Amino acid sequence: MLLSNLESVPGHKISRQLDVVYGSTVRSKHVGRDLMAGLKNIVGGELKGYTELLEESRQEAMQRMIEKAQSLGANAIVGIRFSTSNIAQGASELFVYGTAVIVETNLAPIPNPFPTQG
């Protein structure tokens, strides 16, 4: 599955637009991560527990979107965007969406820089 946040896939042409596809996940904060984040807020620095949580959420939402695109017969998703929102206190949704398409390679042949002379 080719993925692009552009409206196209470089080196390919879109031969068919299928549908909008999306994936989402709702995650709550972990009490242990909250305690460590509270301490980290005092001294400063990266909140690694939250960074890991966000990365896991992104991967899960992306996988769900890819599965929907595959079920439509797509071989690429273009225009990918991410969004987040608070659902409840301590819980957030990560939402990813794009357009499922079928693309074909559209690369022009590379000219031979050393043509034969006869």
Secondary structure, DSSP 8 states (H G I E B T S, - for coil): -EE-SSSS-TTEEEEEEEEEEEEEEEEE--HHHHHHHHHHHHH----HHHHHHHHHHHHHHHHHHHHHHHHTT-SEEEEEEEEEEEEETTEEEEEEEEEEEEEEE-------SS----
